[in-house]
Structures are given as C-alpha cells and as structure tokens.
Amino acid sequence: MQKLNRKNSNKLTALCSAAYFVSYLTRVNFAAVIAAIIAAGDVDKTTAGAVTTIGFITYGVGQLISGKLGDIINPKKLMFAGFILTALMNLSIPFCPNGVFMCIVWGINGFAQSLMWPPMVKIMKSAMTNEYYDRGCVAVSWGSTGATILIYLIAPLIITLTNWKGVFFVNSSIAFIMSAVWMLLITKIEKETGMYYPVKSNTEKSSTGRKKLTASMCLPLLIFTMLAIFFQGCLRDGITTWVPTYVSEVFKLGSEKSILSGVIVPLFSLASIQLASIIYNKMGKKPYKCAGMMFIVGVISTGLLALFNDKSVLISIVLCALCAGCMHGINLILVCMLPAIYADEDNMSTLSGTLNFTTYVGSAASTYGFALLSDKFGWGGTIFSWLAIASLGTLMCILGSIKAKSNKK
C-alpha cells in the first residue's frame, strides 16, 4: 500500500489524537475523582485502589488480546467496539452499590480501553511513513495528556455542581459521540485515500515477524526492556493516581483542591513527551539512552521529594509532576517508538500490545501497592519506594543500552 502523504497523514493523526483523547477521558476519570469518592464515604482508600488496580489489570491483559486481534481483524472495528463498551461502563459506575460492583464494572472498562491502543498503532504504522508515524505518536500522546489536564480541571467543577457521579455521566456521553465520529471519519479517510490495513488469517503464521524480532531483540534485551517499561508504569500511573490523595492527607486540603493539583502532572507530561521526542531524534533514535536520561531525572525528583515531603505543598506537587511527567516521556520512547524499530506491519499490533501490557502490570502493582504502603509506612515510606523504582528503571536502561550496542556488533 502506498503511504499517506503529509496532508492525509495529518488528518489521520488528528483523528487518532481525538480518539485517544476521549479514551483517556473515560479511563483516568476514576483516578481523577478518587479523592472525592473516598471523601464521600462511598468506598475507603484501599477499596478505591483496588477498583483502579482491577482496571489496570484488565487493560494490561486486554493489550495482549487486542494486540493479537489487531493483526487479524479490521482495527477500526475493534476501536469502535471499545468506545461503545467504555461508554456503557462509564454510564454504569455511578449505579454500583459497593466496591465489588465497581471492581467488576471498571474491570470491564479496562478491557474496553485495551481495544484502542494496539489497533490504533496498527492503523498509523500501516498507513504512514516512519517520519509521519513518529510525529503521529507524539501528537497522540498529546491527546492523552490533554485529556488528563481537562479531566482534572472539570472534575472539581462537576463535583461542585453535582457530585463525583456526574463526571462519569459526562464522560459516557462523550464516548458515545466519539464512537460515531470515529467510524464516520476513518471510513471517509479510507475511501479518499485507499488506505487499508494488512491482516493475517487466524491460521496464517507470522514467522517472518517473529524471526525479525528474535534476530533484532535477544531475550536479555527484551527482559531489560520489559522491566524498564514495568518500572515506568509503576511511577507514571501510581504517582498520577495518588497525588490528589497524597496532597489531601499530608497538607489537609479539601478533595476538590487536591484534585486540581493533579492538573500539574499532565502539564509536565506534555513537556516531557515533547522533550523526549527531540532527544530521541537528536541522539540518533537510541531509545535506551533517551529513556535512561529521563529515569535519572525521576531519581533526582523523587530523592528531593523524600527530603521535602511535608515541607511545601507546591514543591511536593512539582516534584511529583516532574517524576510522573518523565515517565510519560519514557513511555513514548519504549512503548510507541521501539515497536517501529523491532517489528514490521504484520506484527506491529502484537508487539505494541505486549509492551503496553507490561506498562499496565506496573500500573496495577503500584496503584494498589502504593495504597497499602501509604497505610502501613505513611507517605514518606511510599516516596522512598518511588526513589527505588526510578533507580531500578535507570539500571534497566543502562543494561538495555549495553546489550543493544553489543547486538549490533
């Protein structure tokens, strides 16, 4: 298939960015209002952490399933199904009578969300040149960051006017609208450009893709990569989820003000994504070195946070945002850019889903784990765990860089 020109690549990028924007609205909204849900007494902190964790688990496992499906089923239909299902789950969460039902509903929502990222990567990689694909990944990441900023801005307003349940009603409506917009516009782009996506039959073997992956990425390198992605997932979503609660408990701010503090995290994430893209290209597309540099910033920021834990609310929020923001940059490099190096169009969705699965194993472990740590050791002990995780991530990138260099020799 002939790749899309600049104009049509920009159209597809804009549509995918909007789609990912909406998917993030309907995924991070629970984390955004978690402090308000706890304050309302509907669930306790541990239960709220469990709900978020279940969503991360099903999202992560779903990445493996969605990654495989994206290589054998039309990816635009998978994304449409994901939007419909996530809209229904967001509509259902306010009616859950207890934490158990919340876990079930949000678990289904996690799976619904997993039907979006690997198919989207498949569409973009199949239709665009490498140059426009790299640019598209950055733009799509902006969409997720913009959604996070918006949800943390509007959630306090909606809660003030109604309650935390109103946030889910609004997001559900947006998802239903996006499902229709997605199918209409992606079909229009297909008809105008002749765009299509190479898929395999259920029985067709992808031996060529596996051989390419095996030859380029040996098992030790794959392990180092997945561990680094696991650690960034721990910090990215663990810190983002619990910053409002941390601020509320340590500095005694109301839940609405604490939720607003979460706006700063995605602002840093936006800057980090752009910086990571620049560094990645300036360094000659060396993913491990680029990710390692950003992990080092995470080590410094969490080390300083341990010193200024309860001294200043502004300094604490900025340091949390700096660390979490850097993890978004690492995610761009290791989850979005790396598959374009080690996979071809036939197994792009599979590899992307596998790496993204690793991210959300870390997200699930940290979201519930940080809740337990803060209950048992306080936020000071939890912050020291962030420092340890950032240090381990740095080590994995160093080992990955060494191994990648040795493989080329």
C-alpha positions as CSV (number, residue, x, y, z in Angstrom):
1,M,0.0,0.0,0.0
2,Q,1.2,3.5,-0.8
3,K,1.8,5.5,2.3
4,L,-0.3,8.6,3.0
5,N,1.0,12.0,2.0
6,R,1.5,14.7,4.5
7,K,-2.0,16.1,4.3
8,N,-3.7,12.8,4.8
9,S,-1.2,11.7,7.4
10,N,-2.1,14.9,9.4
11,K,-5.9,14.1,9.0
12,L,-5.3,10.5,10.3
13,T,-3.1,11.8,13.2
14,A,-5.8,14.4,14.2
15,L,-8.5,11.7,14.3
16,C,-6.4,9.3,16.2
17,S,-5.4,12.0,18.7
18,A,-9.0,12.9,19.2
19,A,-9.9,9.2,19.7
20,Y,-7.1,8.7,22.2
21,F,-8.1,11.9,23.9
22,V,-11.6,10.5,24.5
23,S,-10.3,7.1,25.5
24,Y,-8.2,8.7,28.2
25,L,-11.1,10.8,29.5
26,T,-13.0,7.6,30.1
27,R,-10.0,5.8,31.6
28,V,-8.4,8.3,34.0
29,N,-11.6,9.8,35.3
30,F,-11.8,7.3,38.2
31,A,-8.3,8.2,39.3
32,A,-9.1,11.9,39.0
33,V,-12.1,11.7,41.4
34,I,-10.8,9.0,43.7
35,A,-10.2,11.6,46.5
36,A,-13.8,12.8,46.2
37,I,-15.1,9.2,46.2
38,I,-13.1,8.4,49.4
39,A,-14.2,11.8,50.9
40,A,-17.9,11.0,50.2
41,G,-17.5,7.7,52.1
42,D,-18.7,5.6,49.2
43,V,-15.5,3.4,49.4
44,D,-12.3,3.5,51.5
45,K,-8.8,4.2,50.2
46,T,-7.9,0.5,49.9
47,T,-11.1,-0.4,48.0
48,A,-10.7,2.6,45.7
49,G,-7.2,1.5,45.0
50,A,-8.5,-2.0,44.2
51,V,-11.0,-0.7,41.7
52,T,-8.3,1.3,39.9
53,T,-6.0,-1.7,40.0
54,I,-8.6,-4.1,38.5
55,G,-9.0,-1.6,35.7
56,F,-5.2,-1.6,35.0
57,I,-5.1,-5.4,35.2
58,T,-7.8,-6.0,32.7
59,Y,-6.4,-3.2,30.5
60,G,-3.0,-4.8,30.6
61,V,-4.2,-8.3,29.9
62,G,-6.5,-6.9,27.2
63,Q,-3.5,-5.4,25.5
64,L,-2.3,-9.0,24.7
65,I,-5.6,-10.0,23.3
66,S,-6.2,-6.7,21.5
67,G,-2.7,-6.8,20.1
68,K,-3.3,-10.2,18.5
69,L,-6.8,-9.2,17.3
70,G,-5.4,-6.1,15.7
71,D,-3.3,-8.2,13.4
72,I,-6.2,-10.4,12.2
73,I,-9.3,-8.2,12.5
74,N,-10.0,-4.8,11.0
75,P,-8.6,-2.5,13.7
76,K,-11.1,0.3,13.1
77,K,-13.9,-2.0,14.2
78,L,-12.1,-3.0,17.3
79,M,-11.7,0.6,18.3
80,F,-15.4,1.2,17.6
81,A,-16.3,-1.7,19.9
82,G,-14.0,-0.3,22.6
83,F,-15.7,3.1,22.5
84,I,-19.2,1.6,22.8
85,L,-18.2,-0.7,25.7
86,T,-16.3,2.0,27.6
87,A,-19.3,4.4,27.2
88,L,-21.6,1.8,28.8
89,M,-19.2,1.1,31.7
90,N,-18.8,4.8,32.5
91,L,-22.6,5.1,32.5
92,S,-22.8,2.1,34.9
93,I,-20.2,3.1,37.5
94,P,-22.4,5.6,39.4
95,F,-25.1,3.0,39.9
96,C,-22.7,0.5,41.6
97,P,-23.9,-0.2,45.2
98,N,-20.5,-1.1,46.6
99,G,-16.8,-1.7,45.8
100,V,-17.3,-5.2,44.4
101,F,-19.6,-4.0,41.7
102,M,-17.2,-1.1,41.0
103,C,-14.4,-3.5,40.5
104,I,-16.4,-5.6,38.1
105,V,-17.6,-2.6,36.0
106,W,-14.2,-0.9,36.0
107,G,-12.6,-4.2,35.1
108,I,-14.8,-4.4,32.0
109,N,-13.9,-0.8,31.3
110,G,-10.2,-1.7,31.4
111,F,-10.7,-4.3,28.7
112,A,-12.8,-2.0,26.6
113,Q,-10.0,0.5,26.7
114,S,-7.5,-2.1,25.6
115,L,-9.3,-2.4,22.3
116,M,-8.0,1.0,21.3
117,W,-4.2,1.4,21.5
118,P,-2.8,-1.6,19.6
119,P,-5.3,-1.3,16.8
120,M,-4.5,2.5,16.6
121,V,-0.8,1.8,16.3
122,K,-1.6,-0.8,13.6
123,I,-3.5,1.8,11.6
124,M,-0.9,4.5,11.9
125,K,2.1,2.3,11.1
126,S,0.3,0.7,8.1
127,A,-0.8,4.0,6.6
128,M,2.1,6.4,7.4
129,T,5.8,6.7,6.6
130,N,8.2,6.3,9.5
131,E,8.6,10.1,9.7
132,Y,4.9,10.7,10.0
133,Y,4.4,7.8,12.3
134,D,6.9,9.2,14.8
135,R,5.2,12.6,14.6
136,G,1.8,10.9,15.0
137,C,2.9,9.1,18.1
138,V,3.9,12.4,19.7
139,A,0.6,14.0,18.7
140,V,-1.5,11.1,20.0
141,S,0.4,11.3,23.3
142,W,-0.5,15.0,23.4
143,G,-4.1,13.9,23.2
144,S,-3.8,11.7,26.2
145,T,-2.1,14.4,28.2
146,G,-4.7,17.0,27.1
147,A,-7.5,14.7,28.3
148,T,-5.8,14.3,31.7
149,I,-5.5,18.0,32.1
150,L,-9.1,18.5,31.1
151,I,-10.5,15.9,33.5
152,Y,-8.6,17.2,36.4
153,L,-9.8,20.7,35.6
154,I,-13.5,19.9,35.0
155,A,-13.9,17.2,37.6
156,P,-13.9,19.7,40.6
157,L,-16.4,21.9,38.8
158,I,-18.8,18.9,38.1
159,I,-18.4,17.6,41.6
160,T,-19.3,21.1,43.0
161,L,-22.4,21.3,40.8
162,T,-23.5,17.7,41.3
163,N,-21.2,15.1,42.8
164,W,-18.5,12.7,41.7
165,K,-21.0,10.6,39.7
166,G,-21.7,13.5,37.3
167,V,-18.1,13.1,36.0
168,F,-19.0,9.6,34.7
169,F,-22.3,10.7,33.1
170,V,-20.5,13.4,31.1
171,N,-17.7,11.2,30.0
172,S,-20.1,8.4,28.9
173,S,-21.9,10.9,26.7
174,I,-18.6,12.0,25.1
175,A,-17.6,8.4,24.4
176,F,-20.9,7.6,22.7
177,I,-20.4,10.6,20.4
178,M,-16.8,9.7,19.7
179,S,-17.8,6.2,18.6
180,A,-19.9,7.6,15.8
181,V,-17.4,10.3,14.8
182,W,-14.6,7.6,14.7
183,M,-16.4,5.3,12.3
184,L,-17.6,8.1,10.1
185,L,-14.3,9.9,9.7
186,I,-12.0,6.8,9.5
187,T,-14.2,5.4,6.8
188,K,-14.1,8.7,4.9
189,I,-10.3,8.7,5.0
190,E,-10.2,5.1,3.8
191,K,-12.4,6.0,0.8
192,E,-10.5,9.1,-0.1
193,T,-7.0,7.5,0.1
194,G,-7.5,3.8,-0.5
195,M,-6.0,3.2,3.0
196,Y,-6.2,-0.4,4.3
197,Y,-4.6,-2.5,7.0
198,P,-2.7,-5.8,6.3
199,V,-4.2,-8.5,8.4
200,K,-3.5,-12.2,8.7
201,S,-6.0,-15.1,8.8
202,N,-6.3,-17.0,12.1
203,T,-4.3,-19.8,10.7
204,E,-1.6,-17.8,9.0
205,K,1.7,-17.9,10.8
206,S,3.7,-14.7,11.5
207,S,7.1,-16.5,11.3
208,T,8.7,-13.6,9.4
209,G,7.8,-11.1,12.1
210,R,8.9,-13.4,14.9
211,K,12.2,-14.1,13.1
212,K,12.8,-10.4,12.7
213,L,12.0,-9.7,16.3
214,T,14.2,-12.6,17.5
215,A,17.1,-11.5,15.4
216,S,16.9,-7.9,16.4
217,M,16.0,-8.2,20.1
218,C,17.5,-11.1,22.0
219,L,15.9,-12.4,25.1
220,P,18.1,-10.4,27.6
221,L,17.3,-7.2,25.8
222,L,13.6,-8.0,25.7
223,I,13.7,-8.6,29.5
224,F,15.6,-5.4,30.2
225,T,13.1,-3.5,28.0
226,M,10.0,-5.0,29.7
227,L,11.4,-4.4,33.2
228,A,12.2,-0.7,32.3
229,I,8.6,-0.4,31.0
230,F,7.2,-2.1,34.1
231,F,9.0,0.4,36.4
232,Q,7.9,3.5,34.3
233,G,4.3,2.1,34.5
234,C,4.6,1.9,38.3
235,L,5.7,5.5,38.6
236,R,3.6,7.0,35.8
237,D,0.2,5.8,36.9
238,G,1.0,5.2,40.6
239,I,2.0,8.7,41.2
240,T,-0.6,10.2,39.0
241,T,-3.4,8.3,40.7
242,W,-2.4,9.1,44.3
243,V,-1.1,12.7,44.0
244,P,-4.5,14.2,44.9
245,T,-4.9,11.8,47.9
246,Y,-1.3,12.5,49.0
247,V,-1.9,16.2,48.9
248,S,-5.2,15.9,50.7
249,E,-3.8,13.7,53.5
250,V,-0.4,15.4,54.0
251,F,-1.4,19.0,53.6
252,K,-5.0,18.7,54.7
253,L,-6.6,20.2,51.6
254,G,-10.2,19.6,50.5
255,S,-10.8,16.9,47.9
256,E,-11.7,19.5,45.2
257,K,-8.5,21.5,45.7
258,S,-6.5,18.2,45.9
259,I,-7.9,17.1,42.5
260,L,-6.9,20.4,41.0
261,S,-3.3,19.6,42.0
262,G,-3.5,16.8,39.5
263,V,-3.5,19.2,36.6
264,I,0.2,20.0,37.1
265,V,1.2,16.3,36.4
266,P,-0.1,16.2,32.8
267,L,1.4,19.7,32.1
268,F,4.8,18.3,33.0
269,S,3.9,15.2,31.0
270,L,3.2,17.3,27.9
271,A,6.6,19.0,28.2
272,S,8.3,15.6,28.8
273,I,6.8,14.0,25.7
274,Q,7.9,16.8,23.5
275,L,11.4,16.8,25.1
276,A,11.7,13.0,24.8
277,S,10.8,13.2,21.1
278,I,13.5,15.9,20.5
279,I,16.2,14.0,22.5
280,Y,15.3,10.7,20.7
281,N,15.8,12.2,17.3
282,K,18.9,14.3,18.2
283,M,20.5,11.1,19.7
284,G,20.0,9.2,16.5
285,K,17.0,7.2,17.7
286,K,18.7,5.4,20.7
287,P,15.7,4.5,22.9
288,Y,17.6,3.1,25.9
289,K,19.9,6.1,26.3
290,C,17.0,8.5,25.9
291,A,14.8,6.6,28.4
292,G,17.7,6.2,30.8
293,M,18.3,10.0,30.9
294,M,14.6,10.5,31.8
295,F,14.8,7.9,34.5
296,I,17.7,9.8,36.1
297,V,15.5,12.9,36.3
298,G,13.0,10.7,38.1
299,V,15.6,9.6,40.6
300,I,16.6,13.2,41.3
301,S,13.0,14.4,41.7
302,T,11.9,11.5,44.0
303,G,15.1,12.0,46.0
304,L,14.3,15.6,46.5
305,L,10.7,14.8,47.3
306,A,11.8,12.5,50.1
307,L,13.6,15.5,51.6
308,F,10.7,18.0,51.1
309,N,7.9,15.5,51.7
310,D,5.8,17.6,54.1
311,K,7.6,20.9,53.9
312,S,5.8,22.6,51.0
313,V,2.7,21.6,49.0
314,L,3.9,23.4,45.9
315,I,7.4,21.8,45.9
316,S,5.9,18.4,46.6
317,I,3.4,18.7,43.7
318,V,6.0,19.9,41.3
319,L,8.4,17.1,42.2
320,C,5.7,14.5,41.8
321,A,4.7,16.0,38.5
322,L,8.3,16.1,37.3
323,C,8.8,12.4,38.0
324,A,5.4,11.3,36.6
325,G,6.0,13.5,33.6
326,C,9.3,11.9,32.8
327,M,7.6,8.5,32.8
328,H,5.3,9.7,30.1
329,G,8.3,10.6,28.0
330,I,9.8,7.1,28.7
331,N,6.5,5.5,27.7
332,L,6.6,7.4,24.4
333,I,10.1,6.1,23.6
334,L,9.8,2.5,24.8
335,V,6.2,1.7,24.0
336,C,5.5,3.9,21.0
337,M,8.8,4.3,19.2
338,L,10.5,1.0,20.0
339,P,8.0,-1.3,18.2
340,A,8.7,0.6,14.9
341,I,12.4,-0.5,15.3
342,Y,11.8,-4.1,16.2
343,A,8.6,-5.0,14.4
344,D,7.1,-4.9,10.9
345,E,3.5,-4.1,9.8
346,D,2.4,-7.7,10.2
347,N,3.2,-7.9,13.9
348,M,3.2,-4.3,14.9
349,S,-0.1,-4.5,16.9
350,T,1.1,-7.7,18.7
351,L,4.4,-6.2,19.8
352,S,2.8,-2.9,20.8
353,G,0.2,-4.6,22.8
354,T,2.8,-6.8,24.6
355,L,4.9,-3.8,25.6
356,N,1.9,-1.8,26.7
357,F,0.7,-4.8,28.7
358,T,4.0,-4.6,30.6
359,T,3.3,-0.9,31.4
360,Y,0.0,-1.8,33.0
361,V,1.3,-4.7,35.0
362,G,3.4,-1.9,36.7
363,S,0.4,0.4,36.9
364,A,-1.7,-2.3,38.6
365,A,1.0,-3.3,41.0
366,S,1.7,0.3,42.0
367,T,-1.8,1.6,42.2
368,Y,-2.8,-0.9,44.8
369,G,0.7,-1.3,46.3
370,F,1.1,2.4,47.0
371,A,-2.2,2.5,48.8
372,L,-1.0,-0.3,51.1
373,L,2.4,1.3,51.5
374,S,0.9,4.6,52.5
375,D,-1.4,3.0,55.0
376,K,1.5,1.0,56.6
377,F,4.5,3.2,56.3
378,G,3.0,6.6,55.6
379,W,3.7,8.8,52.5
380,G,7.3,9.1,53.5
381,G,7.9,5.4,53.1
382,T,5.9,5.4,49.9
383,I,8.1,8.1,48.4
384,F,11.2,6.1,49.2
385,S,9.7,3.2,47.2
386,W,9.3,5.7,44.2
387,L,13.0,6.5,44.5
388,A,14.0,2.8,44.5
389,I,11.8,2.1,41.4
390,A,13.2,5.0,39.5
391,S,16.8,3.8,40.3
392,L,15.9,0.3,39.0
393,G,14.4,1.7,35.9
394,T,17.7,3.6,35.2
395,L,19.7,0.4,35.7
396,M,17.5,-1.5,33.2
397,C,18.0,1.2,30.6
398,I,21.8,1.1,31.1
399,L,21.8,-2.7,30.7
400,G,19.5,-2.4,27.7
401,S,21.8,0.2,26.0
402,I,24.8,-2.0,26.6
403,K,23.0,-5.1,25.2
404,A,21.6,-3.3,22.2
405,K,25.0,-2.0,21.3
406,S,26.6,-5.5,21.6
407,N,23.9,-7.0,19.4
408,K,24.8,-4.6,16.6
409,K,28.5,-5.7,16.6
